[in-house]
Amino acid sequence: MVPADQGGGVMRTALLTGPVDGLDEALAAVDAFDGALVGGLLRPRPAQAAGLSELADAVAGTPLAARAAEAAEKAAAGAAGEEHFVALAAARAALLGSVHDALMTRVDEAAGRSRPEETAPAPEPAERQTANLSAAGRSWLCDLARAGWQGIDHELVSGAAQVVSAMLPDPALRRQATLLDGFAAELAACCPGASLERIPVRRWADLWSRAMLLTLPGATGASEPGTATGRLLPLGVDVHEHATAAQAQVHAVFEPADGTTPRLVRAAVSVPKPDTVVEAGVWQLLRPHMALLAAVSEGRSMELSGMPVTAEGDLIWNDGQARPGGPADAFATARVALSAATAPAVAPLDRHPARIAEPVFLEGYTAHEESGTLLFDVAGHPVAVDADRIPTAGPLTPEAVAASGACIGLLRWDAGVFTVQPLAVETTVRRKAVAVHGGGWAGGTTDKAGVKAEKAATDAVKVLRERAGRLLRK
């Protein structure tokens, strides 16, 4: 079965290598502010004051101009309050949002893709208790900014624990709580800051500014989701695995039953996990929560009926509103329907270059290594391959990618360049074209390596369940 829309298109990779106007200047202003956070803003030095001014100057002429200028002045004098730190975080986010938008314009041009105008959800009034907890979170973040990354210690970082504990039981605050908890854990692992040889300056500033803005009233408000009825054609699975959690995110093309334009959507499932369950074993934890994973593994479509979907293209998955469809080859979908599919809008607070992950299709390239980096040479224009993101929970390997001639991947932007994260490739095995998918083991496998990994995970989970059972019986 092939997609109904017989469109198509060629990826214009030349557009991905050219300079983007204003990008370097915007990132330089962000870096200047991030450098000011390293030493802290309790008693800023002249170099830090200059970094603050550079951020404020970068948003001059925007609605943030007056607030950012005042905030930079107060912070440079060591007299910044919560409202000033919020203004600085907003100015930084606005600059990175402009970088995101410029890069996405380039991506859409290269892919021949259209995207609707962004619409921000109307803020929802926060309950008093919720507002108080969010304010407590902002207060801790302000203390971090004053101390700076070199000034963090266990006493300061542990101040987040009480706030996180109070937030976690409330579903409306779980997103903010998870971010604060993860940020605090990362800082705690690096205490004391004065002894750090290397500070992840951009990353910690990203986490700080995002957390600051997410704790504002209405920041996480969302519009009512729509519904999706039609056929879902999977493209590939992006797997994220950490010591205590795993997530599978399926990227797909959705063809509405009413015949309107196909659009790009995502469906994700996340689960907690013990650190002993790794690689292919994570599928055992993910599989029971999403029938879509079996469809991906079997190369089938899914028929959706009234499935909730957000304006950002995220399906709020419910197995009861989906049933298996006919065969659907991911590479047929990529060749025929991907370039014609409309991309979803991006939520305002998600406009950050690190969050770019656009499904693309490349073929007719030659793969070669240069300075230890795998490159796809597409019509004379090299595109770097992010082989480090290839999941170990599937049959896709860097060797298969290097031997491929067609690739479904996610276009990302990192360290100043666009890269492709492979989700699936077509390669030749014994003179026959073979598709290798990173999510090939999602629904189960007979592959020897996959079976071995799943058995090890089964044994680990069985032991943990027995131990948990004994503890509960005591």
C-alpha positions in Angstrom: 0.0 0.0 0.0 1.3 3.5 -0.8 0.1 6.9 0.3 -2.8 8.4 -1.5 -1.0 11.6 -2.3 1.4 10.9 -5.2 3.5 14.0 -4.6 7.2 14.0 -4.0 10.2 16.3 -3.9 14.0 16.5 -3.8 15.8 17.7 -0.7 17.7 20.9 -1.6 20.7 20.3 0.6 22.6 23.3 -0.8 20.3 25.5 1.3 21.5 23.9 4.5 25.1 24.9 4.1 24.9 28.7 3.4 25.1 31.4 6.1 21.9 32.7 7.8 21.7 36.4 8.1 21.9 37.7 11.7 22.4 34.2 13.2 26.0 34.7 14.5 25.1 38.1 16.0 22.1 36.6 17.9 24.2 33.7 19.2 27.0 36.0 20.3 24.6 38.0 22.4 23.3 34.8 24.0 26.8 33.7 24.7 27.6 37.0 26.3 24.7 36.7 28.7 25.5 33.0 29.4 29.1 34.1 30.3 27.7 36.5 32.9 25.8 33.7 34.6 29.0 31.7 35.2 30.4 34.1 37.8 27.0 35.0 39.2 25.1 38.3 39.3 25.4 39.1 43.0 28.5 41.3 42.5 28.9 41.5 38.7 32.3 42.4 37.3 32.6 44.8 34.3 32.9 41.9 31.8 29.6 40.5 33.1 27.9 43.9 32.9 29.0 44.1 29.3 27.5 40.7 28.6 24.2 41.9 30.1 24.2 45.1 28.0 24.9 43.0 24.9 21.8 40.9 25.5 19.7 44.0 26.1 21.0 45.7 22.9 20.2 42.6 20.9 16.5 43.0 21.7 16.4 46.8 21.2 13.5 47.7 18.9 11.3 44.8 20.2 8.6 44.8 22.8 11.1 43.5 25.3 13.5 46.5 24.8 12.6 48.6 27.8 12.3 45.7 30.3 15.5 44.1 29.1 17.4 47.4 29.4 16.2 48.0 32.9 16.9 44.4 33.9 20.4 44.6 32.5 21.1 47.8 34.4 19.8 46.5 37.7 21.6 43.2 37.3 24.9 45.0 36.4 24.5 46.9 39.7 23.9 43.7 41.6 20.3 44.8 42.5 18.2 42.6 40.2 15.0 41.2 41.5 12.8 38.4 40.3 11.1 40.5 37.6 14.5 41.5 36.2 15.7 37.9 36.0 12.5 37.0 34.3 13.0 39.8 31.7 16.6 38.6 31.0 15.4 35.0 30.6 12.7 36.2 28.2 15.1 38.3 26.2 17.5 35.3 25.9 14.6 33.0 24.9 13.4 35.5 22.3 16.9 35.6 20.7 17.1 31.8 20.5 13.5 31.8 19.2 14.6 34.1 16.3 17.5 31.7 15.6 15.1 28.8 15.6 12.7 30.6 13.2 15.5 31.5 10.8 16.8 28.0 10.7 13.3 26.5 10.3 12.7 28.9 7.3 15.8 27.4 5.8 14.7 23.8 6.5 11.3 24.4 5.0 12.8 25.9 1.9 15.2 22.9 1.6 12.4 20.4 2.1 9.8 22.2 0.1 7.6 22.2 3.1 4.8 24.5 4.3 4.1 25.5 7.9 1.1 27.3 9.4 1.3 30.5 11.3 2.1 30.0 15.0 -0.7 30.5 17.5 0.1 31.0 21.2 -2.4 29.4 23.6 -4.3 31.8 25.8 -2.8 31.9 29.3 -4.9 30.1 31.9 -5.3 31.7 35.4 -3.3 29.8 38.0 -4.8 28.7 41.3 -3.3 30.4 44.3 -1.5 27.3 45.6 -0.1 26.6 42.1 1.1 30.2 41.8 2.8 30.1 45.2 4.7 26.9 44.2 5.8 28.4 40.9 6.9 31.5 42.7 9.0 29.4 45.0 10.6 27.7 42.0 11.5 31.1 40.5 12.9 32.3 43.8 15.3 29.3 43.8 16.3 30.1 40.2 17.0 33.7 41.1 19.3 32.5 43.9 21.1 30.3 41.3 21.6 33.3 39.0 23.0 35.4 41.9 25.5 32.7 42.9 26.5 31.7 39.4 27.6 28.3 38.2 31.0 28.8 40.0 29.2 29.6 43.2 26.8 26.6 43.5 27.1 24.3 46.5 25.0 21.5 47.9 23.1 23.8 50.3 22.0 26.1 47.5 21.1 23.3 45.1 19.2 21.3 47.7 16.8 24.2 48.0 14.9 22.9 45.0 14.0 19.6 46.7 11.1 21.0 48.8 9.6 22.9 45.9 9.8 19.8 43.6 8.2 17.6 46.2 5.3 19.9 46.5 4.9 20.3 42.8 5.1 16.7 41.7 1.7 15.5 43.0 -0.1 18.2 40.9 -0.4 17.2 37.2 -0.5 20.9 36.2 2.9 21.4 37.7 4.6 18.1 36.8 6.3 19.5 33.7 7.9 22.3 35.7 8.7 19.9 38.6 10.5 17.5 36.3 12.6 20.2 34.8 13.6 21.7 38.1 14.3 18.2 39.5 16.5 17.2 36.6 18.3 20.6 36.6 19.0 20.4 40.4 20.2 16.8 40.1 22.7 17.8 37.3 23.9 20.8 39.4 24.3 18.6 42.5 26.4 16.1 40.6 28.8 19.0 39.8 29.1 20.6 43.3 31.0 22.6 44.4 31.0 24.8 41.3 34.3 26.5 42.3 36.2 23.2 41.5 34.7 22.6 38.1 37.2 22.4 35.3 34.6 22.6 32.6 31.1 24.2 32.9 28.3 23.4 30.3 27.6 27.1 30.0 25.0 27.0 27.2 23.2 24.0 28.6 22.8 25.3 32.1 21.7 28.7 30.8 19.2 26.9 28.6 17.8 25.0 31.6 17.8 28.1 33.8 16.0 30.4 31.4 13.5 27.7 30.3 12.7 26.9 34.0 12.3 30.5 34.8 9.7 31.1 32.0 7.8 27.8 32.6 7.1 28.9 36.1 5.3 32.0 35.0 1.5 32.0 35.3 -0.1 30.6 32.1 3.2 29.6 30.5 2.2 26.0 30.2 -1.4 26.7 29.1 -2.5 24.8 26.0 -5.3 25.2 23.6 -7.9 22.5 23.3 -6.6 19.6 21.2 -8.2 18.8 17.9 -9.0 15.3 16.6 -7.4 13.2 13.9 -9.4 10.7 11.9 -7.7 9.0 9.0 -4.6 7.0 8.2 -1.2 7.2 10.0 1.8 6.2 8.0 4.9 5.8 10.2 8.3 7.0 9.1 10.5 6.0 12.0 11.2 5.9 15.7 13.4 8.2 17.7 14.4 6.5 21.0 15.6 8.4 24.1 17.1 6.3 26.9 18.3 7.5 30.3 19.3 5.6 33.4 15.8 5.8 34.9 13.5 6.6 31.9 13.0 5.7 28.3 10.9 7.3 25.5 10.0 6.2 22.0 8.7 9.0 19.7 7.2 7.8 16.4 7.3 10.3 13.5 4.7 9.8 10.9 2.6 11.3 8.0 -1.1 11.6 8.8 -3.6 11.5 5.9 -7.0 12.9 7.0 -10.0 10.9 6.1 -11.6 14.1 4.7 -9.0 14.3 2.0 -7.3 17.5 3.3 -3.6 18.0 3.1 -1.5 15.4 4.9 0.5 16.6 7.8 3.5 15.6 9.9 2.6 14.3 13.4 4.4 12.6 16.3 3.3 10.1 18.9 5.3 9.4 22.0 5.3 7.0 24.9 7.5 7.4 28.0 8.1 5.0 30.9 10.3 4.9 34.0 12.8 2.1 34.0 15.5 0.5 36.2 19.0 1.2 35.1 19.7 -2.5 34.5 17.2 -2.5 31.5 19.1 -1.2 28.5 19.2 -1.2 24.8 16.6 -3.6 23.2 15.2 -4.4 26.6 13.4 -1.0 26.8 10.9 -2.2 24.2 9.4 -4.5 26.8 8.6 -1.6 29.0 7.3 0.6 26.1 5.4 -1.9 24.1 2.4 -2.4 26.4 1.6 1.3 26.3 1.3 1.9 22.6 0.1 -0.5 19.8 1.7 1.8 17.3 5.1 0.3 18.1 4.0 -3.1 16.8 2.7 -1.4 13.6 6.1 0.3 13.1 7.9 -3.0 13.5 5.6 -4.8 11.1 5.6 -2.1 8.5 1.9 -1.3 8.8 -0.3 1.8 8.9 -2.8 2.7 11.6 -6.3 3.8 11.2 -7.2 6.6 13.7 -10.6 7.6 14.8 -11.0 10.8 16.8 -7.4 10.6 18.2 -6.7 13.9 20.1 -3.9 15.9 18.5 -2.3 19.2 19.6 -1.6 22.2 17.4 2.1 21.2 17.6 1.3 17.9 15.9 1.6 15.7 19.0 -0.9 12.8 19.0 -2.3 12.2 22.5 -2.2 8.4 22.0 -5.0 6.1 23.0 -4.9 2.5 21.7 -8.7 2.5 21.8 -8.9 5.1 19.1 -6.5 3.3 16.7 -6.6 0.0 14.8 -4.0 -1.7 12.6 -4.2 -0.8 8.9 -2.7 -2.3 5.7 1.0 -2.6 4.8 2.8 0.8 4.6 6.4 0.9 3.6 8.2 3.8 5.3 10.4 4.6 2.3 7.3 4.7 0.0 5.8 7.2 2.4 9.0 9.2 2.5 9.4 9.3 -1.3 5.7 10.1 -2.1 4.1 12.0 0.8 6.8 13.5 3.0 7.6 16.6 1.1 3.9 17.4 0.5 3.0 17.0 4.2 2.3 20.2 6.2 4.6 20.7 9.2 3.0 21.6 12.5 3.3 24.9 14.3 5.9 25.2 17.1 4.8 26.3 20.6 6.4 29.7 21.5 8.5 28.3 24.4 9.7 25.4 22.2 11.3 27.7 19.7 15.0 26.8 20.3 17.5 25.5 17.8 18.3 22.5 20.0 14.7 21.3 19.6 14.8 21.2 15.8 14.0 17.6 14.7 12.4 17.7 11.2 11.7 14.4 9.3 13.5 14.4 6.0 14.3 12.0 3.2 17.7 11.8 1.4 18.7 9.4 -1.4 21.2 9.2 -4.2 24.1 10.3 -1.9 27.5 8.8 -1.4 28.6 8.2 2.2 32.2 8.9 3.3 34.1 9.7 6.4 36.0 13.0 6.9 38.0 13.8 10.1 36.1 11.0 11.9 32.6 12.3 10.8 30.3 10.4 8.5 29.0 12.6 5.6 26.3 12.1 3.0 27.4 13.8 -0.2 24.2 14.9 -1.8 24.7 16.5 -5.3 28.1 17.8 -4.2 26.8 19.2 -0.9 28.0 17.3 2.3 25.5 16.8 5.1 27.0 15.5 8.4 25.5 12.4 9.9 24.9 12.3 13.7 25.8 8.7 14.2 26.0 9.1 18.0 22.1 9.4 18.1 21.6 6.0 16.4 19.8 4.0 19.1 21.3 0.8 20.4 17.7 -0.6 20.8 17.4 -1.7 17.2 19.2 -3.2 14.2 20.3 0.1 12.7 24.1 0.5 13.0 26.6 3.1 11.9 28.0 0.5 9.4 24.6 0.1 7.8 24.2 3.9 7.6 27.7 4.2 5.9 26.7 1.5 3.3 23.3 3.1 2.6 21.9 4.9 -0.5 18.7 6.2 1.0 17.9 7.5 4.5 14.9 8.6 6.5 16.1 10.9 9.2 15.6 13.8 11.5 17.3 17.0 10.5 18.9 18.7 13.5 21.1 21.7 14.1 24.0 21.5 16.5 27.3 23.4 16.9 26.5 25.7 14.0 25.7 23.0 11.4 22.8 20.9 10.2 23.1 17.2 10.8 21.0 14.2 10.0 20.0 11.6 12.6 19.2 8.4 10.7 15.9 6.6 11.7 16.0 4.1 8.8 18.2 3.4 5.8 18.1 1.4 2.6 21.2 -0.6 1.9 22.3 -3.5 -0.2 22.8 -7.0 1.3 23.7 -9.8 -1.1 22.7 -7.7 -4.1 19.3 -7.0 -2.7 17.9 -3.7 -1.4 17.1 -4.0 2.3 15.5 -1.5 4.7 17.0 -1.3 8.1 14.9 0.6 10.8 16.1 1.9 14.1 12.7 0.8 15.5 12.8 -2.5 13.8 12.6 -4.4 17.1 9.8 -2.2 18.6 7.1 -4.8 18.3 9.4 -7.9 18.9 12.1 -9.6 16.9 13.6 -12.9 15.8 17.0 -11.2 15.3 19.6 -13.0 17.5 21.1 -9.9 19.0 17.6 -8.5 19.7 16.4 -11.8 21.3 19.5 -11.9 23.5 19.0 -8.4 24.7 15.3 -8.9 25.4 16.0 -12.1 27.4 18.5 -10.2 29.5 16.0 -7.5 30.2 13.3 -10.0 31.0 15.5 -11.6 33.6 16.4 -8.2 35.1 12.8 -7.1 35.3 11.8 -10.5 36.9 14.4 -10.2 39.6 13.4 -6.6 40.4 9.7 -7.5 40.6 10.5 -10.4 43.0 12.5 -8.1 45.2 9.8 -5.4 45.1 7.2 -8.0 46.0 9.2 -9.2 49.0 9.6 -5.6 50.2 5.9 -5.0 49.9 5.1 -8.1 51.9 7.3 -7.1 54.8 
